[in-house]
Amino acid sequence: MSKYERLGAILELLGRDGSLDVDVAAAELHVSAATIRRDLDLLSKQQLLTRTHGGAVSNNAAYDLPLRYKAARHASEKQRIGKAVAEMIAAGTIVGLNGGTTTTEVARALALRGDPQLAYHPSITVVTNSLNIATELAVRAHLKIVVTGGVARPQSYELVGPLDVAVLGVDAIDLAGGATTHEESEAAINRLMASRASKVIVVADSSKIGHRAFARLFPLESIDVLVTDIDASDDAVRGYLEAGLEVVRA
């Protein structure tokens, strides 16, 4: 387990239980108590938890993990999802991308995709409110980057025109609640992206299927395609198929 995977796991345990004991965390993550103490001190300096004698407690906030900690989770699944979505994007398309680790993999797959037979450049226009996506794509000659304005969120690097396709990452999706996220300010811009797009593609690895987060993005009826990974079972995706979504498992 890498350092960022371990830090993300600690925050997930803390978000689940509300408090964390050093020895318990060390046993669960198979590392030394000294390592856990150093990790807790680091996360405390970043104001992501409050240190206590022998452990830590949450800061009484719903956890939306910083992007650098999320990136290590389900990495291979997200890369497959990103490649699958990039293959759905035709040359000449205007694509909206929100922030997040899965949409970042979509952006990277688009960046690596060449369109050598295309008669004009750029071949794809990407509209994004994500600083890291804009930075990664800015040097790609076959992509035109349009960045929205707003205030940067340190967790997702997001900044709070008409689109052909909106590719939106979510924190959770279930049959009753639709697509949801932890942060209401992100939900507002993502709803706007979806409303301006002719086609909405939601990218969510299998760990997000069947769950619900705080702020609602949009109902299932607003989604055209759900792209997830092969660990999503037939039972897990059946309801989405029955609701009329196209489901792709990458």
C-alpha positions in Angstrom: 0.0 0.0 0.0 1.4 3.4 -1.0 1.5 6.4 1.3 -1.4 8.1 -0.4 -3.4 4.9 -0.3 -2.7 4.6 3.4 -3.7 8.2 4.1 -6.9 7.8 2.1 -7.7 4.6 4.0 -7.1 6.4 7.4 -9.5 9.1 6.4 -12.1 6.6 5.2 -11.9 4.8 8.6 -12.2 8.0 10.4 -15.2 9.1 8.3 -16.9 5.7 9.0 -16.2 5.5 12.8 -15.8 9.2 13.8 -12.7 8.4 15.8 -9.6 6.3 15.3 -7.2 4.5 17.7 -3.6 4.2 16.6 -3.2 0.5 17.5 -6.5 -0.4 15.8 -5.5 1.5 12.6 -2.1 -0.1 12.6 -3.6 -3.6 12.8 -6.2 -2.9 10.1 -3.7 -1.4 7.7 -0.8 -3.8 8.5 1.7 -1.1 9.4 3.5 0.0 12.5 1.9 2.2 15.2 4.7 4.7 14.6 3.7 5.0 10.9 0.1 5.6 11.8 1.2 8.3 14.3 3.2 10.1 11.6 0.3 9.8 9.2 -2.1 11.3 11.7 0.3 14.2 12.5 0.5 14.9 8.7 -3.3 14.8 8.3 -3.8 17.0 11.4 -1.5 19.6 9.9 -3.7 19.6 6.8 -6.7 20.1 9.0 -8.3 16.9 7.9 -8.6 15.5 11.4 -8.0 16.4 15.1 -5.3 14.5 17.0 -6.1 13.0 20.4 -4.1 11.1 22.9 -3.7 7.7 21.2 -5.5 8.5 18.0 -7.7 11.1 16.2 -11.3 12.3 15.8 -13.0 13.6 12.7 -13.6 17.3 12.2 -17.4 16.8 12.1 -17.5 17.2 8.4 -18.5 14.8 5.7 -15.3 13.5 4.1 -14.6 14.5 0.5 -11.0 13.3 0.3 -8.5 15.5 -1.4 -7.8 14.4 -5.0 -4.2 13.3 -4.3 -5.6 10.7 -1.8 -8.4 9.5 -4.0 -6.2 9.0 -7.0 -4.6 5.8 -5.7 -7.9 4.1 -5.1 -9.3 1.8 -7.8 -6.6 3.2 -10.1 -6.6 0.5 -12.8 -10.4 0.5 -12.9 -10.5 4.2 -13.5 -7.9 4.0 -16.2 -10.0 1.4 -18.1 -13.1 3.6 -17.6 -11.2 6.6 -18.9 -10.1 4.7 -22.0 -13.6 3.4 -22.7 -15.1 6.9 -22.5 -12.4 8.5 -24.6 -13.3 6.0 -27.4 -16.9 7.3 -27.3 -15.9 10.9 -28.1 -16.0 11.7 -31.8 -13.7 14.2 -33.5 -15.1 17.7 -33.4 -17.0 17.1 -30.2 -17.3 19.7 -27.4 -16.9 17.8 -24.2 -17.5 19.0 -20.6 -15.4 17.4 -17.8 -15.9 18.1 -14.1 -13.1 17.4 -11.6 -12.2 14.1 -10.0 -9.9 11.1 -10.4 -12.1 9.2 -12.9 -12.7 12.2 -15.2 -8.9 12.9 -15.0 -8.3 9.5 -16.5 -10.8 10.3 -19.2 -8.9 13.5 -19.9 -5.6 11.6 -20.0 -7.0 9.1 -22.4 -8.2 11.9 -24.7 -4.8 13.5 -24.5 -3.1 10.2 -25.7 -5.6 9.6 -28.4 -4.4 10.8 -31.8 -6.5 11.9 -34.7 -3.9 11.8 -37.5 -6.5 11.7 -40.4 -8.4 14.7 -39.1 -8.4 17.7 -41.5 -8.7 20.4 -38.8 -7.3 21.1 -35.4 -8.2 21.1 -32.6 -10.2 17.9 -33.0 -11.9 18.1 -29.6 -12.9 21.0 -27.4 -12.8 20.3 -23.7 -14.7 22.6 -21.4 -13.7 22.0 -17.8 -13.8 23.5 -14.3 -10.9 21.4 -13.2 -7.5 23.0 -12.9 -5.5 19.8 -13.0 -7.3 18.6 -16.2 -6.8 22.0 -17.9 -3.1 21.9 -17.0 -2.6 18.4 -18.3 -4.4 19.0 -21.6 -3.2 22.5 -22.3 -0.1 21.3 -24.2 -2.0 18.9 -26.5 -2.3 20.5 -29.9 -5.3 18.3 -30.9 -7.4 19.6 -27.9 -8.8 23.1 -27.4 -9.2 23.8 -23.7 -11.9 26.2 -22.3 -11.7 26.8 -18.5 -14.6 28.1 -16.5 -14.2 30.8 -13.8 -14.7 30.3 -10.1 -13.0 29.7 -6.7 -10.6 26.7 -6.6 -11.5 23.9 -4.2 -8.3 22.2 -2.8 -10.0 18.8 -2.6 -10.8 18.5 -6.3 -8.9 21.3 -8.0 -12.3 22.4 -9.5 -13.5 25.9 -10.3 -16.9 26.6 -9.1 -21.4 27.2 -23.4 -23.2 24.5 -25.0 -21.8 21.0 -24.8 -22.1 18.0 -27.1 -21.1 15.5 -24.3 -20.7 16.0 -20.6 -18.5 13.5 -18.9 -19.2 13.8 -15.2 -17.6 12.0 -12.2 -19.8 11.4 -9.2 -19.3 10.3 -5.6 -22.2 7.9 -5.6 -25.1 6.7 -7.8 -28.1 4.7 -6.8 -31.5 3.9 -8.4 -33.6 6.0 -6.1 -31.3 9.0 -5.6 -29.7 9.2 -9.0 -26.2 10.7 -9.1 -24.9 12.4 -6.0 -21.8 14.2 -4.6 -20.5 15.3 -1.3 -20.3 19.0 -2.1 -23.3 21.1 -2.9 -21.3 23.8 -4.6 -19.9 21.2 -7.1 -23.4 19.8 -7.6 -24.7 23.2 -9.0 -22.0 23.5 -11.7 -22.3 19.8 -12.6 -26.1 20.1 -13.0 -25.5 23.1 -15.3 -23.0 21.1 -17.4 -25.5 18.2 -17.7 -28.4 20.6 -18.6 -26.3 22.1 -21.5 -25.2 18.7 -22.9 -26.8 16.7 -25.6 -25.4 13.5 -24.0 -24.5 12.9 -20.4 -21.9 10.2 -19.5 -21.5 9.4 -15.8 -18.2 7.7 -14.9 -18.2 5.8 -11.6 -16.1 2.9 -10.5 -18.0 -0.1 -9.0 -17.4 1.1 -5.4 -19.7 4.0 -6.0 -22.6 2.0 -7.4 -25.6 1.6 -5.1 -24.5 4.4 -2.7 -25.7 7.9 -2.0 -23.9 11.1 -1.0 -25.1 14.4 0.4 -25.9 16.5 -2.6 -28.1 15.4 -5.5 -26.7 16.1 -9.0 -29.5 14.8 -11.2 -31.9 11.8 -11.5 -31.2 8.7 -13.6 -33.4 10.1 -16.4 -30.8 12.8 -17.0 -28.1 10.2 -17.6 -27.5 8.6 -21.0 -24.5 6.3 -20.3 -23.0 4.9 -17.1 -19.4 3.7 -17.5 -18.1 1.6 -14.6 -15.6 -1.2 -14.2 -15.9 -5.0 -14.6 -16.3 -5.5 -10.9 -19.8 -4.1 -11.1 -22.0 -7.3 -11.1 -25.0 -8.0 -13.3 -27.2 -7.5 -10.2 -25.6 -4.2 -9.5 -26.2 -2.7 -12.9 -29.5 -4.4 -13.8 -31.7 -1.6 -12.4 -29.8 1.0 -14.4 -30.3 -0.9 -17.6 -34.0 -1.3 -16.8 -34.1 2.5 -16.2 -33.0 3.0 -19.8 -29.3 3.8 -19.3 -26.6 2.4 -21.5 -24.1 0.6 -19.1 -20.5 0.0 -20.1 -18.2 -2.1 -18.0 -14.6 -1.4 -18.8 
